[in-house]
Amino acid sequence: MIISLGEALIDFVSQKGLTFEGFPGGSPMNTSIAISRLGVPCQFLGRISNDMFGCRLIDHLHDNSVGTDMVLRTDDSTTLSFVQKQSDGQARYGFFANNTADRNLPIEELNKVNLPKEAKILHFGSISLSMEPCGSSISEYLLNNCNDIMLSFDPNIRPSLVPGKEKYMERFQRLCKISSVIKLSDEDLLWLYPGLKSDKAIDLLLKLGVSLIALTTGKTGALLINKNNRISSPLFDLPVADTIGAGDTFHGAMLSFIYKQNWMDRNSLSTLNKEQLQTLGDYANKAAGINCSRSGANPPTELEME
């Protein structure tokens, strides 16, 4: 089983002018959907509202066979994200997250959650680590309670939501030290390490203890890196409707493949050879390509991948 920890929200995606259509979203939740659709058991861990949007999020998890046993319910409202698609398929985001369900996640509630014995990977990241109090709660929980499970980290940074870079960088580095996998975009890497060439920044991540790095690079695909090997995996070439959920789908597919191959420890990941990294990267890019060929976060199923 893989557990995905973090925010679940509603993405209102622009259709024309100020006309928007709502979709279930949030990076960790999108990743959980991708994992489950690819045939790997998955549970979502997060705080979800009892309002009409929160009920839709719960239904979406159930519809995609993602377990909700660890979901924490609250009367706080749901975080809303407004997404404006650009002419090149990229997206701009605006968040409404004051005193919302996922943002107000207290450590006391999270500490009551016991991870099931069958859980092998815990995925976390995105805006949940930027905002408070949820950022502090999740970090404390991971640092104090997750020594016996593989951790996978997706920063998915939204700079406008980071209140202070120095504090964020301290948290980022502490979490990298306990994470086996990190997936980040070239934009994330530039924000984290401005002025450094990507190779130097990647070396810093490896020195922090990360076993496997996936760096998505937009139209050129992705790089997969461990201590011995670096490979480039090209995009899976399909027409692009938009890029919403692309990174989440890539990450979910990557974790699903790792789970199915039973590469479940740091040594396995850090010693993958070039052929193994290439297969892993191509699988994740294929899933992301299918997602981008249709509107919104809509990861492929196992059947669609075949």
C-alpha positions as a LaTeX table, in Angstrom:
\begin{tabular}{lrrr}
\hline
Residue & $x$ (\AA) & $y$ (\AA) & $z$ (\AA) \\
\hline
Met1 & 0.00 & 0.00 & 0.00 \\
Ile2 & 1.02 & 3.59 & $-0.71$ \\
Ile3 & $-0.25$ & 6.47 & 1.42 \\
Ser4 & $-0.57$ & 10.01 & 0.04 \\
Leu5 & $-0.48$ & 12.81 & 2.63 \\
Gly6 & $-1.46$ & 16.44 & 2.09 \\
Glu7 & $-4.09$ & 18.71 & 0.61 \\
Ala8 & $-7.31$ & 17.91 & $-1.22$ \\
Leu9 & $-9.07$ & 20.86 & $-2.85$ \\
Ile10 & $-11.28$ & 21.94 & $-5.71$ \\
Asp11 & $-9.64$ & 23.27 & $-8.89$ \\
Phe12 & $-11.85$ & 25.73 & $-10.75$ \\
Val13 & $-10.44$ & 25.62 & $-14.27$ \\
Ser14 & $-11.06$ & 28.52 & $-16.68$ \\
Gln15 & $-13.23$ & 27.71 & $-19.66$ \\
Lys16 & $-13.72$ & 31.16 & $-21.16$ \\
Gly17 & $-13.31$ & 34.57 & $-19.56$ \\
Leu18 & $-14.60$ & 34.31 & $-15.99$ \\
Thr19 & $-16.40$ & 31.01 & $-16.59$ \\
Phe20 & $-14.87$ & 28.19 & $-14.54$ \\
Glu21 & $-15.59$ & 24.49 & $-14.13$ \\
Gly22 & $-14.77$ & 22.71 & $-10.85$ \\
Phe23 & $-12.71$ & 19.52 & $-10.55$ \\
Pro24 & $-11.39$ & 17.59 & $-7.53$ \\
Gly25 & $-7.69$ & 18.39 & $-7.14$ \\
Gly26 & $-4.72$ & 18.99 & $-4.90$ \\
Ser27 & $-1.33$ & 17.51 & $-5.71$ \\
Pro28 & $-1.26$ & 14.70 & $-3.09$ \\
Met29 & $-4.84$ & 13.70 & $-3.89$ \\
Asn30 & $-4.14$ & 13.70 & $-7.65$ \\
Thr31 & $-1.15$ & 11.48 & $-6.98$ \\
Ser32 & $-3.26$ & 9.06 & $-4.95$ \\
Ile33 & $-5.73$ & 8.80 & $-7.87$ \\
Ala34 & $-2.87$ & 8.07 & $-10.29$ \\
Ile35 & $-1.50$ & 5.35 & $-8.00$ \\
Ser36 & $-4.85$ & 3.66 & $-7.53$ \\
Arg37 & $-5.77$ & 3.75 & $-11.24$ \\
Leu38 & $-2.49$ & 1.96 & $-11.97$ \\
Gly39 & $-3.51$ & $-0.95$ & $-9.77$ \\
Val40 & $-1.65$ & $-0.22$ & $-6.54$ \\
Pro41 & $-3.60$ & $-0.04$ & $-3.25$ \\
Cys42 & $-3.59$ & 3.52 & $-1.95$ \\
Gln43 & $-4.95$ & 5.44 & 1.04 \\
Phe44 & $-5.36$ & 9.20 & 1.32 \\
Leu45 & $-4.30$ & 10.87 & 4.58 \\
Gly46 & $-5.51$ & 14.42 & 5.01 \\
Arg47 & $-8.14$ & 16.74 & 6.47 \\
Ile48 & $-11.29$ & 17.15 & 4.34 \\
Ser49 & $-14.29$ & 19.38 & 4.93 \\
Asn50 & $-17.86$ & 18.29 & 5.53 \\
Asp51 & $-19.05$ & 21.00 & 3.11 \\
Met52 & $-20.38$ & 20.25 & $-0.38$ \\
Phe53 & $-16.89$ & 20.46 & $-1.89$ \\
Gly54 & $-15.43$ & 18.13 & 0.73 \\
Cys55 & $-18.19$ & 15.59 & 0.11 \\
Arg56 & $-17.34$ & 15.70 & $-3.60$ \\
Leu57 & $-13.67$ & 15.06 & $-2.76$ \\
Ile58 & $-14.61$ & 12.01 & $-0.68$ \\
Asp59 & $-16.80$ & 10.71 & $-3.51$ \\
His60 & $-13.93$ & 11.22 & $-5.97$ \\
Leu61 & $-11.57$ & 9.19 & $-3.77$ \\
His62 & $-14.17$ & 6.42 & $-3.43$ \\
Asp63 & $-14.91$ & 6.43 & $-7.17$ \\
Asn64 & $-11.22$ & 5.80 & $-7.81$ \\
Ser65 & $-10.79$ & 3.10 & $-5.14$ \\
Val66 & $-8.58$ & 5.29 & $-2.92$ \\
Gly67 & $-9.07$ & 4.40 & 0.73 \\
Thr68 & $-10.38$ & 7.07 & 3.10 \\
Asp69 & $-9.92$ & 5.26 & 6.43 \\
Met70 & $-7.33$ & 7.84 & 7.49 \\
Val71 & $-9.18$ & 10.94 & 6.27 \\
Leu72 & $-9.87$ & 13.48 & 9.04 \\
Arg73 & $-13.23$ & 15.26 & 8.64 \\
Thr74 & $-13.93$ & 18.82 & 9.78 \\
Asp75 & $-16.46$ & 21.63 & 9.44 \\
Asp76 & $-13.72$ & 23.99 & 8.19 \\
Ser77 & $-14.27$ & 24.96 & 4.55 \\
Thr78 & $-12.54$ & 23.43 & 1.52 \\
Thr79 & $-9.52$ & 25.11 & $-0.11$ \\
Leu80 & $-10.36$ & 26.45 & $-3.57$ \\
Ser81 & $-7.90$ & 26.90 & $-6.42$ \\
Phe82 & $-8.60$ & 28.89 & $-9.57$ \\
Val83 & $-6.64$ & 27.73 & $-12.60$ \\
Gln84 & $-6.21$ & 29.78 & $-15.75$ \\
Lys85 & $-5.00$ & 27.84 & $-18.77$ \\
Gln86 & $-2.46$ & 29.60 & $-20.98$ \\
Ser87 & $-2.13$ & 29.32 & $-24.75$ \\
Asp88 & 0.77 & 26.86 & $-24.43$ \\
Gly89 & $-1.19$ & 24.51 & $-22.14$ \\
Gln90 & 0.59 & 25.68 & $-18.98$ \\
Ala91 & $-1.48$ & 26.88 & $-16.02$ \\
Arg92 & $-1.54$ & 29.82 & $-13.61$ \\
Tyr93 & $-2.97$ & 29.27 & $-10.12$ \\
Gly94 & $-4.71$ & 31.39 & $-7.49$ \\
Phe95 & $-5.50$ & 29.86 & $-4.08$ \\
Phe96 & $-8.18$ & 30.67 & $-1.51$ \\
Ala97 & $-7.00$ & 28.86 & 1.60 \\
Asn98 & $-7.55$ & 30.99 & 4.71 \\
Asn99 & $-8.66$ & 28.83 & 7.66 \\
Thr100 & $-9.52$ & 25.92 & 5.40 \\
Ala101 & $-9.72$ & 22.22 & 6.22 \\
Asp102 & $-6.34$ & 21.06 & 4.92 \\
Arg103 & $-4.51$ & 24.20 & 6.00 \\
Asn104 & $-5.74$ & 23.94 & 9.61 \\
Leu105 & $-4.43$ & 20.39 & 10.09 \\
Pro106 & $-3.25$ & 20.20 & 13.75 \\
Ile107 & $-0.44$ & 17.91 & 14.88 \\
Glu108 & $-2.70$ & 16.54 & 17.62 \\
Glu109 & $-5.07$ & 15.08 & 15.00 \\
Leu110 & $-2.26$ & 13.78 & 12.81 \\
Asn111 & $-0.51$ & 12.07 & 15.74 \\
Lys112 & $-3.61$ & 9.96 & 16.32 \\
Val113 & $-3.20$ & 8.35 & 12.90 \\
Asn114 & $-1.55$ & 4.94 & 12.93 \\
Leu115 & $-0.03$ & 3.86 & 9.64 \\
Pro116 & $-1.18$ & 0.37 & 8.61 \\
Lys117 & 1.41 & $-2.40$ & 8.60 \\
Glu118 & 0.92 & $-2.99$ & 4.88 \\
Ala119 & 1.95 & 0.59 & 4.04 \\
Lys120 & 5.27 & 0.58 & 2.14 \\
Ile121 & 5.57 & 4.16 & 0.78 \\
Leu122 & 4.33 & 7.48 & 2.14 \\
His123 & 4.10 & 10.29 & $-0.43$ \\
Phe124 & 3.86 & 13.93 & 0.69 \\
Gly125 & 4.52 & 17.50 & $-0.41$ \\
Ser126 & 3.12 & 20.46 & $-2.32$ \\
Ile127 & 1.39 & 23.50 & $-0.80$ \\
Ser128 & 0.72 & 21.64 & 2.47 \\
Leu129 & 4.37 & 22.20 & 3.38 \\
Ser130 & 4.25 & 25.92 & 2.56 \\
Met131 & 1.28 & 26.96 & 4.67 \\
Glu132 & 0.73 & 27.00 & 8.43 \\
Pro133 & $-0.14$ & 25.26 & 10.64 \\
Cys134 & $-0.28$ & 22.27 & 8.27 \\
Gly135 & 3.36 & 22.66 & 7.16 \\
Ser136 & 4.66 & 22.37 & 10.72 \\
Ser137 & 2.24 & 19.55 & 11.57 \\
Ile138 & 3.16 & 17.41 & 8.57 \\
Ser139 & 6.90 & 18.00 & 9.01 \\
Glu140 & 6.77 & 17.08 & 12.69 \\
Tyr141 & 4.72 & 13.97 & 11.95 \\
Leu142 & 7.12 & 12.78 & 9.25 \\
Leu143 & 10.24 & 13.43 & 11.30 \\
Asn144 & 8.91 & 11.71 & 14.43 \\
Asn145 & 6.70 & 8.88 & 13.17 \\
Cys146 & 7.89 & 7.66 & 9.78 \\
Asn147 & 11.27 & 6.01 & 10.30 \\
Asp148 & 10.06 & 2.61 & 9.08 \\
Ile149 & 8.45 & 3.57 & 5.78 \\
Met150 & 9.89 & 4.79 & 2.47 \\
Leu151 & 9.19 & 8.52 & 2.01 \\
Ser152 & 8.63 & 10.22 & $-1.33$ \\
Phe153 & 8.66 & 14.03 & $-1.55$ \\
Asp154 & 7.21 & 16.38 & $-4.19$ \\
Pro155 & 7.89 & 20.05 & $-3.28$ \\
Asn156 & 5.59 & 21.33 & $-6.08$ \\
Ile157 & 6.39 & 24.87 & $-4.95$ \\
Arg158 & 3.95 & 27.76 & $-5.37$ \\
Pro159 & 6.18 & 30.76 & $-4.47$ \\
Ser160 & 3.23 & 33.02 & $-3.66$ \\
Leu161 & 2.24 & 30.63 & $-0.85$ \\
Val162 & 5.69 & 30.47 & 0.79 \\
Pro163 & 5.70 & 33.05 & 3.63 \\
Gly164 & 9.47 & 32.92 & 4.18 \\
Lys165 & 12.06 & 31.20 & 2.02 \\
Glu166 & 14.67 & 30.76 & 4.78 \\
Lys167 & 12.24 & 28.82 & 6.99 \\
Tyr168 & 11.01 & 26.80 & 4.02 \\
Met169 & 14.57 & 25.86 & 2.99 \\
Glu170 & 15.33 & 24.64 & 6.50 \\
Arg171 & 12.23 & 22.45 & 6.42 \\
Phe172 & 12.98 & 21.29 & 2.87 \\
Gln173 & 16.49 & 20.13 & 3.75 \\
Arg174 & 15.38 & 18.29 & 6.90 \\
Leu175 & 12.74 & 16.41 & 4.91 \\
Cys176 & 15.15 & 15.58 & 2.08 \\
Lys177 & 17.40 & 13.85 & 4.64 \\
Ile178 & 14.67 & 11.35 & 5.49 \\
Ser179 & 13.26 & 10.95 & 1.96 \\
Ser180 & 14.26 & 8.18 & $-0.41$ \\
Val181 & 12.63 & 9.74 & $-3.49$ \\
Ile182 & 12.17 & 13.35 & $-4.56$ \\
Lys183 & 10.30 & 14.49 & $-7.67$ \\
Leu184 & 10.61 & 18.14 & $-8.60$ \\
Ser185 & 10.32 & 20.36 & $-11.65$ \\
Asp186 & 13.07 & 22.46 & $-13.18$ \\
Glu187 & 11.12 & 25.50 & $-11.92$ \\
Asp188 & 11.19 & 24.08 & $-8.37$ \\
Leu189 & 14.94 & 23.52 & $-8.62$ \\
Leu190 & 15.57 & 27.06 & $-9.87$ \\
Trp191 & 13.55 & 28.55 & $-7.00$ \\
Leu192 & 15.29 & 26.36 & $-4.42$ \\
Tyr193 & 18.82 & 26.98 & $-5.68$ \\
Pro194 & 18.88 & 30.20 & $-7.74$ \\
Gly195 & 22.19 & 30.87 & $-9.46$ \\
Leu196 & 23.29 & 27.23 & $-9.33$ \\
Lys197 & 23.51 & 25.06 & $-12.41$ \\
Ser198 & 21.11 & 22.13 & $-12.24$ \\
Asp199 & 23.95 & 19.57 & $-11.92$ \\
Lys200 & 25.29 & 21.34 & $-8.83$ \\
Ala201 & 21.82 & 21.59 & $-7.30$ \\
Ile202 & 21.20 & 17.90 & $-7.97$ \\
Asp203 & 24.50 & 17.04 & $-6.28$ \\
Leu204 & 23.35 & 18.94 & $-3.19$ \\
Leu205 & 20.17 & 16.85 & $-3.06$ \\
Leu206 & 22.14 & 13.62 & $-3.35$ \\
Lys207 & 24.44 & 14.75 & $-0.53$ \\
Leu208 & 21.38 & 15.32 & 1.66 \\
Gly209 & 20.69 & 11.60 & 1.33 \\
Val210 & 18.04 & 11.33 & $-1.39$ \\
Ser211 & 18.39 & 7.98 & $-3.21$ \\
Leu212 & 16.42 & 8.76 & $-6.38$ \\
Ile213 & 15.74 & 12.15 & $-7.99$ \\
Ala214 & 13.24 & 12.74 & $-10.79$ \\
Leu215 & 13.56 & 16.16 & $-12.38$ \\
Thr216 & 10.77 & 17.04 & $-14.82$ \\
Thr217 & 11.94 & 19.47 & $-17.48$ \\
Gly218 & 8.82 & 20.54 & $-19.38$ \\
Lys219 & 8.86 & 19.85 & $-23.10$ \\
Thr220 & 12.13 & 17.89 & $-22.91$ \\
Gly221 & 10.75 & 15.22 & $-20.56$ \\
Ala222 & 12.53 & 14.25 & $-17.36$ \\
Leu223 & 15.87 & 13.30 & $-15.86$ \\
Leu224 & 16.17 & 10.36 & $-13.45$ \\
Ile225 & 19.21 & 10.38 & $-11.23$ \\
Asn226 & 20.80 & 8.27 & $-8.50$ \\
Lys227 & 24.33 & 8.19 & $-7.14$ \\
Asn228 & 25.71 & 6.19 & $-10.09$ \\
Asn229 & 23.56 & 7.01 & $-13.10$ \\
Arg230 & 21.68 & 9.80 & $-14.86$ \\
Ile231 & 19.29 & 9.24 & $-17.76$ \\
Ser232 & 17.00 & 11.42 & $-19.86$ \\
Ser233 & 13.47 & 10.26 & $-20.62$ \\
Pro234 & 11.61 & 12.09 & $-23.42$ \\
Leu235 & 7.98 & 13.19 & $-23.32$ \\
Phe236 & 5.36 & 10.72 & $-24.46$ \\
Asp237 & 4.22 & 12.51 & $-27.59$ \\
Leu238 & 0.47 & 13.20 & $-27.58$ \\
Pro239 & $-1.50$ & 16.38 & $-28.30$ \\
Val240 & $-1.67$ & 18.54 & $-25.16$ \\
Ala241 & $-5.03$ & 19.73 & $-23.80$ \\
Asp242 & $-3.40$ & 21.18 & $-20.67$ \\
Thr243 & $-0.71$ & 20.30 & $-18.13$ \\
Ile244 & $-2.90$ & 20.22 & $-15.00$ \\
Gly245 & $-1.91$ & 17.20 & $-12.90$ \\
Ala246 & 1.02 & 16.25 & $-15.14$ \\
Gly247 & 3.62 & 16.22 & $-12.38$ \\
Asp248 & 1.25 & 14.47 & $-9.97$ \\
Thr249 & 0.53 & 11.77 & $-12.54$ \\
Phe250 & 4.25 & 11.38 & $-13.30$ \\
His251 & 4.98 & 10.97 & $-9.59$ \\
Gly252 & 2.10 & 8.55 & $-9.02$ \\
Ala253 & 3.15 & 6.39 & $-11.97$ \\
Met254 & 6.76 & 6.40 & $-10.79$ \\
Leu255 & 5.79 & 5.27 & $-7.29$ \\
Ser256 & 3.44 & 2.62 & $-8.70$ \\
Phe257 & 6.25 & 1.20 & $-10.83$ \\
Ile258 & 8.67 & 1.23 & $-7.88$ \\
Tyr259 & 6.05 & $-0.57$ & $-5.76$ \\
Lys260 & 5.40 & $-3.25$ & $-8.38$ \\
Gln261 & 9.14 & $-3.83$ & $-8.87$ \\
Asn262 & 9.60 & $-4.08$ & $-5.08$ \\
Trp263 & 12.39 & $-1.48$ & $-5.06$ \\
Met264 & 11.40 & $-0.68$ & $-1.51$ \\
Asp265 & 14.60 & 0.48 & 0.16 \\
Arg266 & 17.21 & 3.18 & $-0.30$ \\
Asn267 & 19.87 & 0.77 & $-1.54$ \\
Ser268 & 17.62 & $-0.60$ & $-4.29$ \\
Leu269 & 16.85 & 2.89 & $-5.56$ \\
Ser270 & 20.40 & 4.22 & $-5.33$ \\
Thr271 & 21.80 & 1.25 & $-7.30$ \\
Leu272 & 19.28 & 1.15 & $-10.17$ \\
Asn273 & 21.17 & 0.83 & $-13.45$ \\
Lys274 & 20.59 & 2.99 & $-16.53$ \\
Glu275 & 18.21 & 0.51 & $-18.14$ \\
Gln276 & 16.06 & 0.34 & $-15.00$ \\
Leu277 & 16.00 & 4.13 & $-14.68$ \\
Gln278 & 15.08 & 4.47 & $-18.36$ \\
Thr279 & 12.18 & 2.04 & $-18.03$ \\
Leu280 & 10.96 & 3.83 & $-14.90$ \\
Gly281 & 11.19 & 7.28 & $-16.50$ \\
Asp282 & 9.50 & 6.21 & $-19.73$ \\
Tyr283 & 6.62 & 4.63 & $-17.80$ \\
Ala284 & 6.07 & 7.79 & $-15.74$ \\
Asn285 & 6.29 & 10.04 & $-18.83$ \\
Lys286 & 3.79 & 7.86 & $-20.68$ \\
Ala287 & 1.29 & 8.26 & $-17.83$ \\
Ala288 & 1.86 & 12.03 & $-17.70$ \\
Gly289 & 1.49 & 12.29 & $-21.48$ \\
Ile290 & $-1.89$ & 10.55 & $-21.42$ \\
Asn291 & $-3.00$ & 12.84 & $-18.57$ \\
Cys292 & $-2.01$ & 15.95 & $-20.55$ \\
Ser293 & $-3.93$ & 14.78 & $-23.61$ \\
Arg294 & $-7.20$ & 15.48 & $-21.78$ \\
Ser295 & $-8.46$ & 18.35 & $-19.65$ \\
Gly296 & $-7.73$ & 18.58 & $-15.95$ \\
Ala297 & $-5.99$ & 16.06 & $-13.69$ \\
Asn298 & $-7.12$ & 12.77 & $-15.25$ \\
Pro299 & $-4.46$ & 10.05 & $-14.85$ \\
Pro300 & $-4.60$ & 6.90 & $-16.97$ \\
Thr301 & $-5.70$ & 3.44 & $-15.88$ \\
Glu302 & $-3.59$ & 0.29 & $-16.24$ \\
Leu303 & $-5.61$ & $-0.62$ & $-19.33$ \\
Glu304 & $-4.96$ & 2.75 & $-20.97$ \\
Met305 & $-1.24$ & 2.39 & $-20.27$ \\
Glu306 & $-1.23$ & $-0.99$ & $-22.00$ \\
\hline
\end{tabular}
